[in-house]
Amino acid sequence: MRDTEQGLNPMWTQSPILLTPVITLRELFERRNLLRLMVKRNLTARYSRAYLGFGWAVLEPLLFSLIYSFVFSVLVGSSDRLYALNVIVGVIGWNLFARSLLGSANSLYANSNLFSFSLIPKTVFSASEVLTELVLVVIASLTIIPFMIYHDLPLTSSLLMLPIWLIVLAFGGWSFGLLVAPMACKIPDVLKFTNFIVRAGFFLSPVMWTYPMLTRRFGEGIFNDLAHINPVVVPITGMRDAVISTSSGIPGWAVVVGLLIPIIAFLFSAMVFSRKANKAVIGI
């Protein structure tokens, strides 16, 4: 006898494809308490055995920033007094995007043993990873304060844009990760290739270089325009402008592109994820 004749519902159902992005966000909102508990679990598991605990969230980006600043200043001879601050902001922004992407991409494979008997939407696991990284980045952002004090930077309303750009980076990393997750679940090599792309992307992103350096090098040519396709160029530059209370001269069209890329990525990724995730998990 078929399940429907026995009064049973299928464990997983598919929603209308065009409504998937809205349904995904609604499901996450409905399970916000579960997300909070999962984020708390992730944080506890990550730092429970570390003597410095959450101090590593501050210490790690600080140490990397100081090393990158020293190496770049020696090799290139940068005389920008704010270069170290620019680097630490870049490291914080890049880490959020990269770790959100990788955590989201690995969420299906890492939790595949739970999906056979759990009705929790699969996006909850990826979202919890991203929210965990967002919490850690908020803590890591405390490293910016000493630099601002040292350089006597004013506290202005532009700082209100900092959390907005952080959310854009986290949302973008999550969206691209959702697209990769079903493929990474069936073909583990995809996750290794994603790791390679993320490592290469570090050098193509404004971590050790700034937007003014880009414009001085390429002017307003095609290479400058193509650089804006990188989903972290505008948000990281926006973070720096918010902290330093300045303008890097990003054209309006580039800001629009920087905001549209993660939104378009989410709309597409949510539809792909909803159709491929269940099959990918079953195939493990």
C-alpha positions as CSV (number, residue, x, y, z in Angstrom):
1,M,0.0,0.0,0.0
2,R,1.3,3.4,-0.9
3,D,2.2,5.9,1.9
4,T,-0.6,8.2,0.9
5,E,-3.1,5.4,1.3
6,Q,-1.7,4.8,4.8
7,G,-2.1,8.4,5.8
8,L,1.7,9.0,5.8
9,N,3.4,12.0,4.3
10,P,6.7,11.9,2.5
11,M,9.7,12.9,4.7
12,W,10.9,15.5,2.2
13,T,8.7,17.6,-0.1
14,Q,9.6,20.0,-2.8
15,S,8.3,23.6,-2.8
16,P,7.6,25.6,-5.9
17,I,11.0,26.4,-7.3
18,L,10.4,30.2,-7.6
19,L,9.2,30.4,-4.0
20,T,12.2,28.5,-2.6
21,P,14.3,31.5,-1.5
22,V,11.4,33.0,0.4
23,I,10.6,29.6,2.0
24,T,14.2,29.1,3.0
25,L,14.4,32.4,4.8
26,R,11.0,31.7,6.5
27,E,12.1,28.3,7.7
28,L,15.2,29.8,9.2
29,F,13.2,32.5,11.0
30,E,10.8,29.9,12.4
31,R,13.7,27.9,13.7
32,R,15.7,30.9,15.1
33,N,15.7,29.3,18.6
34,L,17.3,26.2,17.2
35,L,19.8,28.3,15.3
36,R,20.7,30.1,18.5
37,L,21.4,26.8,20.3
38,M,23.4,25.4,17.4
39,V,25.6,28.5,17.3
40,K,26.1,28.2,21.1
41,R,27.1,24.6,20.6
42,N,29.5,25.5,17.7
43,L,31.2,28.2,19.8
44,T,31.5,25.9,22.8
45,A,33.0,23.0,20.8
46,R,35.5,25.3,19.0
47,Y,37.0,26.9,22.1
48,S,36.2,24.6,25.0
49,R,39.7,23.1,25.1
50,A,41.6,26.3,24.4
51,Y,43.3,28.1,27.3
52,L,42.6,31.5,25.7
53,G,39.1,30.6,24.7
54,F,37.4,33.3,22.7
55,G,40.7,35.3,23.0
56,W,41.8,33.4,19.8
57,A,39.0,35.2,17.9
58,V,40.8,38.4,18.6
59,L,44.4,37.1,18.6
60,E,44.4,35.2,15.3
61,P,43.4,38.1,13.0
62,L,45.6,40.5,14.9
63,L,48.7,38.3,14.5
64,F,48.0,37.6,10.8
65,S,47.4,41.3,10.2
66,L,50.7,42.3,11.8
67,I,52.6,39.7,9.8
68,Y,51.0,40.7,6.5
69,S,51.6,44.4,7.2
70,F,55.2,43.8,8.1
71,V,55.9,41.6,5.0
72,F,54.1,43.9,2.6
73,S,55.7,47.1,4.0
74,V,59.2,45.5,3.7
75,L,58.7,44.1,0.2
76,V,56.7,47.0,-1.3
77,G,57.8,49.8,0.9
78,S,54.3,51.1,1.7
79,S,54.4,54.3,3.7
80,D,50.7,54.5,4.4
81,R,50.4,55.1,8.2
82,L,47.0,53.4,8.1
83,Y,48.1,50.4,6.2
84,A,48.1,48.0,9.2
85,L,44.6,49.1,10.1
86,N,43.5,48.5,6.5
87,V,45.0,45.0,6.5
88,I,43.4,44.0,9.8
89,V,40.0,45.2,8.4
90,G,40.7,43.2,5.3
91,V,41.6,40.1,7.2
92,I,38.5,40.3,9.3
93,G,36.2,40.7,6.3
94,W,37.9,38.0,4.2
95,N,37.9,35.5,7.1
96,L,34.2,36.0,7.5
97,F,33.4,35.5,3.8
98,A,35.8,32.5,3.3
99,R,34.8,30.6,6.5
100,S,31.1,31.2,5.8
101,L,31.5,29.8,2.3
102,L,33.5,26.8,3.4
103,G,31.3,26.1,6.4
104,S,28.2,26.3,4.2
105,A,29.7,24.2,1.4
106,N,30.6,21.4,3.9
107,S,27.4,21.5,5.8
108,L,25.6,18.7,3.9
109,Y,28.6,16.3,4.0
110,A,29.4,17.0,7.7
111,N,25.8,16.4,8.8
112,S,24.6,13.8,6.3
113,N,24.1,11.2,9.1
114,L,21.4,13.3,10.7
115,F,19.3,13.8,7.6
116,S,17.9,10.3,7.3
117,F,15.7,10.8,10.5
118,S,15.6,14.5,11.0
119,L,13.0,16.9,9.5
120,I,15.1,19.9,10.2
121,P,15.7,21.9,7.0
122,K,19.1,21.3,5.7
123,T,19.8,25.0,5.4
124,V,19.7,25.3,9.2
125,F,23.1,23.6,9.4
126,S,24.8,25.9,7.0
127,A,23.1,28.9,8.5
128,S,24.4,28.0,12.0
129,E,27.9,27.8,10.7
130,V,27.7,31.2,9.1
131,L,26.1,32.8,12.2
132,T,28.9,31.2,14.3
133,E,31.5,33.0,12.1
134,L,29.5,36.2,12.3
135,V,29.6,36.1,16.2
136,L,33.4,35.5,16.1
137,V,33.9,38.3,13.7
138,V,32.0,40.7,16.0
139,I,34.5,39.7,18.7
140,A,37.5,40.0,16.3
141,S,36.4,43.5,15.4
142,L,37.5,44.6,18.9
143,T,41.0,44.5,17.5
144,I,40.2,47.6,15.4
145,I,39.7,49.8,18.5
146,P,43.3,50.1,19.6
147,F,44.3,51.1,16.0
148,M,41.6,53.7,15.9
149,I,42.8,55.1,19.2
150,Y,46.4,55.1,18.1
151,H,45.7,56.9,14.9
152,D,43.2,59.3,16.6
153,L,40.4,58.3,14.3
154,P,37.0,59.9,15.1
155,L,33.9,58.0,16.0
156,T,31.4,59.0,13.3
157,S,28.1,57.8,12.0
158,S,29.9,56.0,9.2
159,L,30.7,53.2,11.7
160,L,27.1,52.2,11.5
161,M,27.8,50.8,8.0
162,L,30.4,48.3,9.4
163,P,27.8,45.7,10.6
164,I,25.9,46.1,7.3
165,W,29.0,45.2,5.3
166,L,29.7,42.3,7.6
167,I,26.3,40.9,7.0
168,V,26.7,41.3,3.2
169,L,30.0,39.3,3.4
170,A,28.4,36.6,5.6
171,F,25.3,36.4,3.4
172,G,27.5,36.2,0.2
173,G,29.7,33.4,1.7
174,W,26.6,31.5,2.8
175,S,24.9,31.8,-0.7
176,F,27.9,30.6,-2.6
177,G,28.4,27.8,-0.2
178,L,24.8,26.6,-0.7
179,L,25.5,26.3,-4.4
180,V,28.6,24.1,-3.8
181,A,27.2,22.0,-0.9
182,P,25.2,19.4,-3.0
183,M,28.1,18.8,-5.3
184,A,30.6,18.6,-2.4
185,C,28.4,16.1,-0.7
186,K,28.5,13.7,-3.7
187,I,32.0,14.5,-4.9
188,P,34.4,15.3,-2.0
189,D,37.0,16.6,-4.4
190,V,34.7,19.6,-5.1
191,L,35.2,20.7,-1.5
192,K,39.0,20.4,-1.9
193,F,38.8,22.5,-5.1
194,T,36.7,25.0,-3.3
195,N,39.4,25.3,-0.6
196,F,41.9,26.0,-3.4
197,I,39.7,28.7,-4.9
198,V,39.3,30.3,-1.5
199,R,43.1,30.3,-0.9
200,A,43.7,31.8,-4.4
201,G,40.9,34.3,-3.8
202,F,42.8,35.7,-0.8
203,F,45.4,37.3,-3.1
204,L,42.8,38.5,-5.6
205,S,40.8,40.2,-2.8
206,P,41.5,43.5,-1.1
207,V,43.2,42.1,2.0
208,M,46.8,43.1,1.6
209,W,45.9,45.7,-1.1
210,T,43.3,48.5,-1.0
211,Y,40.8,49.9,-3.5
212,P,42.9,53.1,-4.1
213,M,45.9,50.8,-5.0
214,L,43.7,49.0,-7.5
215,T,42.6,52.3,-9.2
216,R,46.1,53.6,-9.3
217,R,47.4,50.4,-10.9
218,F,44.6,49.9,-13.5
219,G,42.9,53.3,-13.7
220,E,39.4,53.0,-15.2
221,G,40.1,50.2,-17.6
222,I,38.6,46.8,-18.1
223,F,40.6,45.2,-15.4
224,N,39.3,47.7,-12.8
225,D,35.8,46.9,-13.9
226,L,36.3,43.1,-13.7
227,A,37.7,43.4,-10.2
228,H,34.2,44.4,-9.0
229,I,32.9,41.0,-9.9
230,N,34.8,39.7,-6.9
231,P,32.1,39.6,-4.2
232,V,34.3,40.9,-1.4
233,V,35.9,43.9,-3.1
234,V,33.0,46.4,-2.4
235,P,32.1,45.1,1.2
236,I,35.7,45.1,2.4
237,T,36.3,48.5,0.9
238,G,33.1,49.7,2.6
239,M,34.3,48.3,5.9
240,R,37.5,50.3,5.6
241,D,35.7,53.5,4.7
242,A,33.4,53.0,7.7
243,V,36.3,52.6,10.1
244,I,38.5,55.4,8.7
245,S,35.6,57.7,7.9
246,T,36.7,58.3,4.3
247,S,35.7,57.5,0.8
248,S,37.7,55.2,-1.5
249,G,35.9,56.5,-4.5
250,I,33.9,53.3,-5.4
251,P,31.5,54.3,-8.2
252,G,27.8,54.0,-7.6
253,W,27.3,51.2,-10.1
254,A,30.0,49.2,-8.4
255,V,28.2,49.5,-5.0
256,V,25.0,48.3,-6.7
257,V,26.9,45.3,-8.2
258,G,28.5,44.5,-4.8
259,L,25.0,44.4,-3.2
260,L,23.3,42.5,-6.0
261,I,25.9,39.7,-6.4
262,P,25.1,38.0,-3.0
263,I,21.4,38.5,-3.5
264,I,21.4,37.0,-7.0
265,A,23.7,34.2,-5.7
266,F,21.3,33.4,-2.9
267,L,18.2,33.3,-5.2
268,F,20.0,30.9,-7.6
269,S,21.7,28.8,-4.9
270,A,18.5,28.4,-2.8
271,M,16.7,27.0,-5.8
272,V,19.5,24.6,-6.7
273,F,20.0,23.6,-3.1
274,S,16.3,22.7,-2.6
275,R,16.3,20.5,-5.7
276,K,19.7,18.8,-5.3
277,A,20.4,18.5,-1.5
278,N,18.1,15.6,-0.8
279,K,19.4,13.5,-3.7
280,A,23.0,14.4,-2.8
281,V,22.5,13.1,0.8
282,I,20.7,10.0,-0.3
283,G,23.6,9.2,-2.6
284,I,26.2,9.1,0.2
